[in-house]
């Protein structure tokens, strides 16, 4: 059974006649994705500060947006979540997840820095990974000027962004990036082979289906060899041992459900402290739909509370 709010959203999408993403051109899909914000996203909450920045990257400047949560101490170096937006490595930008980042900054009493990494099909894998890693390294190096605490850095993201966050956590574990204290993985992509049962099961009637994921994959990777590269599919990392504490959110009505569940289990088996929240009545993407799906607000608050607690432990 779906949350009644979520069912109403699905009914609204069907009534609007919006075509499935995988039947669209990239430009059309980006247009629909951007337009949906006006319908689905709640008003942006006020934060203490929001400003746009750029970080140097391997192929040019990387746009960032920094938020300081409302009520946070002026001049204090805050614990910080570096956030990577979802959208299948094809859709999304700083604006698409503005409300999510503002909400997390306010609810967790922290700083959030959102990263606008390069996407496919213009820039294929590993461009998004390279930009994400460059952004994490630069943010850590500029901690004092940005007003953040470099000893309490976290990474997070939803869907494709959750994939990038997991990869950043592995890179930090391996000493290729500054130390991280937390990873927030919101219905993450962890296995691009499509071998999990839920990937085959979710075939129609939802915003994200098997066909849509295949469309995203085609626009992101260079070929089949990339499917099992751990930087594209972190489930294929040799071990997850030594990565930072994690919060993993999965939802049943999602082709990515099983790979997210399996990733949470592998984290636990590797000795990583992990909190796994599974919601049987939700769809992929719901956290950006808080205008119509009330559970989005409460779920973000839950994740923020857990992150606040982890930051306090790390401090």
C-alpha positions as CSV (number, residue, x, y, z in Angstrom):
1,X,0.0,0.0,0.0
2,X,1.2,3.5,-0.8
3,X,1.0,6.5,1.4
4,X,-2.3,8.2,0.4
5,X,-0.4,11.5,-0.2
6,X,2.0,9.6,-2.5
7,X,-0.9,7.9,-4.4
8,X,-2.4,11.4,-5.0
9,X,0.9,12.5,-6.5
10,X,0.9,9.5,-8.9
11,X,-2.7,10.2,-9.8
12,X,-1.7,13.8,-10.5
13,X,1.2,12.8,-12.7
14,X,-1.1,10.4,-14.7
15,X,-3.8,13.0,-15.1
16,X,-1.3,15.6,-16.3
17,X,-0.3,13.3,-19.2
18,X,3.4,13.7,-18.4
19,X,5.3,11.1,-20.6
20,X,7.7,8.7,-18.9
21,X,11.2,10.1,-18.7
22,X,12.8,7.4,-20.8
23,X,10.6,8.4,-23.8
24,X,11.9,12.0,-23.8
25,X,15.0,13.7,-25.1
26,X,17.5,14.9,-22.5
27,X,16.4,18.5,-23.0
28,X,12.7,17.6,-22.6
29,X,13.4,15.5,-19.5
30,X,15.3,18.4,-17.9
31,X,12.5,20.7,-18.7
32,X,9.8,18.5,-17.1
33,X,12.1,17.9,-14.1
34,X,12.6,21.6,-13.5
35,X,8.9,22.4,-14.0
36,X,7.8,19.8,-11.4
37,X,9.4,21.8,-8.6
38,X,6.6,24.4,-8.8
39,X,4.1,21.6,-8.2
40,X,5.8,19.3,-5.8
41,X,8.3,21.3,-3.7
42,X,7.2,23.3,-0.7
43,X,8.2,26.9,-0.2
44,X,11.9,27.3,0.6
45,X,12.5,27.9,4.3
46,X,14.7,30.8,5.4
47,X,18.2,30.0,6.4
48,X,20.8,32.1,8.2
49,X,22.9,32.4,5.0
50,X,22.8,31.2,1.4
51,X,25.5,32.0,-1.1
52,X,26.7,30.6,-4.4
53,X,30.4,29.7,-4.8
54,X,32.6,27.9,-7.2
55,X,35.3,25.3,-6.6
56,X,38.2,24.6,-9.1
57,X,37.7,21.3,-10.8
58,X,39.6,19.1,-13.2
59,X,37.6,20.4,-16.2
60,X,36.6,23.9,-15.0
61,X,34.8,25.5,-12.2
62,X,32.2,23.5,-10.2
63,X,29.2,25.5,-9.0
64,X,28.4,25.2,-5.2
65,X,25.7,26.6,-2.9
66,X,26.5,27.1,0.8
67,X,23.7,27.2,3.4
68,X,24.1,28.0,7.1
69,X,21.1,26.7,9.1
70,X,18.8,29.2,10.8
71,X,19.8,29.9,14.4
72,X,23.3,28.7,14.0
73,X,26.0,30.8,15.8
74,X,27.3,33.7,13.8
75,X,31.0,33.2,13.1
76,X,31.1,29.6,14.4
77,X,32.8,26.9,12.3
78,X,29.8,24.5,11.7
79,X,29.7,20.8,11.0
80,X,29.0,20.4,7.3
81,X,27.1,18.1,5.0
82,X,28.4,18.1,1.4
83,X,25.3,17.3,-0.7
84,X,25.1,15.7,-4.2
85,X,21.7,16.1,-5.9
86,X,19.8,13.3,-7.5
87,X,18.5,13.0,-11.1
88,X,20.2,10.0,-12.6
89,X,23.4,11.9,-13.4
90,X,21.4,13.6,-16.1
91,X,18.8,15.8,-14.4
92,X,18.9,18.2,-11.5
93,X,21.0,21.2,-10.3
94,X,21.4,23.4,-7.3
95,X,17.9,24.7,-7.6
96,X,16.2,21.2,-7.8
97,X,17.3,20.3,-4.3
98,X,17.4,23.8,-2.8
99,X,14.5,23.1,-0.4
100,X,16.0,19.8,0.7
101,X,19.4,21.4,1.5
102,X,17.8,24.3,3.4
103,X,15.7,21.9,5.4
104,X,18.6,19.7,6.4
105,X,20.7,22.8,7.3
106,X,18.0,24.1,9.6
107,X,16.9,20.8,11.1
108,X,20.5,19.6,11.8
109,X,21.8,23.0,12.8
110,X,24.7,22.7,10.4
111,X,26.1,24.0,7.2
112,X,25.2,22.3,3.9
113,X,27.2,22.8,0.7
114,X,25.4,21.6,-2.5
115,X,27.5,20.5,-5.5
116,X,26.5,21.0,-9.1
117,X,28.7,18.3,-10.7
118,X,29.0,17.7,-14.4
119,X,26.4,15.3,-15.8
120,X,25.8,13.0,-18.8
121,X,25.4,12.7,-21.6
122,X,27.6,15.7,-22.2
123,X,30.1,14.5,-19.6
124,X,30.1,10.8,-19.0
125,X,31.4,8.8,-16.1
126,X,33.7,9.4,-14.3
127,X,33.2,13.2,-14.7
128,X,30.6,13.4,-11.9
129,X,32.9,11.4,-9.6
130,X,35.9,13.7,-10.5
131,X,33.9,16.9,-9.8
132,X,32.5,15.5,-6.6
133,X,35.9,14.6,-5.3
134,X,37.4,17.9,-6.3
135,X,34.6,19.7,-4.5
136,X,35.0,17.7,-1.3
137,X,38.8,18.4,-1.3
138,X,38.3,22.1,-2.0
139,X,35.6,22.6,0.7
140,X,37.9,20.9,3.3
141,X,40.8,23.1,2.2
142,X,38.8,26.3,2.5
143,X,37.2,25.3,5.9
144,X,38.1,28.5,7.8
145,X,37.1,30.9,5.1
146,X,33.8,29.0,4.6
147,X,33.0,28.9,8.3
148,X,33.0,25.1,8.5
149,X,34.6,22.6,10.9
150,X,36.9,20.4,8.8
151,X,36.8,17.7,11.5
152,X,33.1,17.2,11.1
153,X,32.6,16.8,7.4
154,X,29.8,14.6,6.0
155,X,28.7,13.6,2.5
156,X,25.1,12.9,1.4
157,X,22.8,12.8,-1.5
158,X,19.7,11.1,-3.0
159,X,19.6,8.6,-5.8
160,X,22.5,9.4,-8.1
161,X,23.7,11.8,-5.5
162,X,23.6,9.0,-2.9
163,X,25.8,7.0,-5.3
164,X,28.3,9.8,-5.4
165,X,28.2,10.2,-1.6
166,X,28.9,6.5,-1.1
167,X,31.8,6.7,-3.6
168,X,33.2,9.8,-1.8
169,X,33.1,7.9,1.5
170,X,35.1,5.1,0.0
171,X,37.6,7.5,-1.4
172,X,38.0,9.2,2.0
173,X,38.5,5.8,3.6
174,X,41.3,5.1,1.2
175,X,43.0,8.4,1.9
176,X,42.2,10.0,-1.4
177,X,40.0,12.6,0.2
178,X,39.9,14.3,3.6
179,X,38.4,12.3,6.5
180,X,34.6,12.1,6.7
181,X,32.5,11.5,9.8
182,X,29.2,10.5,8.2
183,X,27.4,9.4,5.0
184,X,23.7,10.1,4.3
185,X,22.5,7.8,1.5
186,X,19.0,8.5,0.4
187,X,17.6,5.6,-1.9
188,X,21.1,5.4,-3.4
189,X,22.2,3.8,-6.7
190,X,24.8,1.2,-5.7
191,X,24.6,-1.4,-8.5
192,X,24.5,-0.4,-12.2
193,X,24.4,-4.0,-13.4
194,X,20.6,-4.1,-12.9
195,X,20.9,-7.6,-11.3
196,X,18.8,-7.0,-8.2
197,X,15.2,-8.3,-8.2
198,X,13.6,-4.9,-7.5
199,X,15.3,-3.5,-10.6
200,X,13.3,-6.0,-12.6
201,X,10.1,-5.7,-10.6
202,X,9.4,-2.0,-10.9
203,X,8.4,-1.8,-14.6
204,X,5.5,0.7,-14.8
205,X,3.3,3.2,-13.0
206,X,6.0,5.1,-11.1
207,X,8.2,8.1,-11.8
208,X,11.3,5.8,-11.7
209,X,11.0,2.4,-13.4
210,X,13.5,-0.1,-14.8
211,X,13.2,1.5,-18.3
212,X,13.9,5.0,-16.8
213,X,17.0,3.7,-14.9
214,X,18.3,2.1,-18.1
215,X,17.8,5.5,-19.8
216,X,19.8,7.2,-17.1
217,X,22.5,4.5,-17.2
218,X,22.9,4.8,-21.0
219,X,23.5,8.6,-20.6
220,X,25.9,8.2,-17.7
221,X,28.4,5.4,-18.4
222,X,30.7,4.9,-21.3
223,X,30.0,1.2,-21.7
224,X,29.3,-2.1,-20.0
225,X,32.7,-2.2,-18.4
226,X,31.7,0.8,-16.2
227,X,28.8,-1.1,-14.7
228,X,31.0,-2.9,-12.2
229,X,33.5,-0.2,-11.6
230,X,33.2,0.6,-7.9
231,X,33.2,4.3,-8.6
232,X,29.9,3.8,-10.6
233,X,28.6,0.8,-8.5
234,X,30.0,1.1,-4.9
235,X,28.4,-2.3,-4.1
236,X,31.3,-3.7,-6.1
237,X,33.9,-2.2,-3.8
238,X,36.1,-5.0,-2.4
239,X,35.2,-4.0,1.2
240,X,33.1,-1.3,2.8
241,X,35.1,-1.6,6.1
242,X,36.4,1.7,7.5
243,X,33.8,3.9,5.9
244,X,32.1,6.5,8.1
245,X,28.8,5.9,10.0
246,X,25.9,5.8,7.7
247,X,22.2,6.5,7.4
248,X,20.6,4.6,4.5
249,X,17.0,5.3,3.4
250,X,15.3,2.8,1.1
251,X,11.7,2.7,-0.2
252,X,9.7,-0.3,-1.5
253,X,8.3,1.3,-4.6
254,X,11.6,1.8,-6.2
255,X,13.8,-0.2,-8.7
256,X,16.8,0.7,-6.4
257,X,15.2,-0.8,-3.3
258,X,17.1,-4.1,-3.2
259,X,20.5,-2.6,-4.0
260,X,20.1,0.0,-1.3
261,X,19.1,-2.7,1.3
262,X,22.0,-4.8,0.3
263,X,24.4,-1.9,0.6
264,X,23.1,-1.2,4.1
265,X,23.6,-4.9,5.0
266,X,27.2,-4.9,3.6
267,X,28.0,-1.8,5.6
268,X,26.8,-3.5,8.8
269,X,28.7,-6.7,8.0
270,X,31.8,-4.6,7.5
271,X,31.5,-3.2,11.0
272,X,30.2,0.2,10.0
273,X,27.7,1.8,12.3
274,X,24.6,2.1,10.1
275,X,21.0,3.2,10.6
276,X,18.8,1.8,7.9
277,X,15.3,3.2,7.5
278,X,13.0,1.3,5.0
279,X,9.7,2.8,4.1
280,X,7.3,0.3,2.5
281,X,4.7,3.0,1.5
282,X,6.9,5.4,-0.5
283,X,8.3,6.0,-3.9
284,X,11.7,7.0,-5.2
285,X,12.1,10.7,-5.2
286,X,9.5,11.6,-2.5
287,X,11.8,13.8,-0.4
288,X,11.6,16.5,-2.9
289,X,7.8,16.4,-3.0
290,X,7.1,17.9,0.4
291,X,4.4,20.2,-0.9
292,X,2.1,17.2,-1.4
293,X,3.7,14.4,0.5
294,X,3.8,15.2,4.2
295,X,6.2,12.3,4.9
296,X,8.9,14.1,3.1
297,X,9.1,16.7,5.9
298,X,9.1,14.1,8.7
299,X,11.7,11.9,6.9
300,X,14.0,14.8,6.4
301,X,13.6,15.8,10.1
302,X,14.5,12.2,11.1
303,X,17.6,12.2,8.9
304,X,18.6,15.6,10.2
305,X,18.2,14.5,13.9
306,X,20.4,11.5,13.3
307,X,23.0,13.7,11.5
308,X,22.9,16.2,14.4
309,X,23.6,13.4,16.8
310,X,26.5,12.1,14.8
311,X,28.0,15.6,14.5
312,X,27.8,15.9,18.3
313,X,29.6,12.6,18.8
314,X,32.3,13.7,16.3
315,X,32.7,17.0,18.1
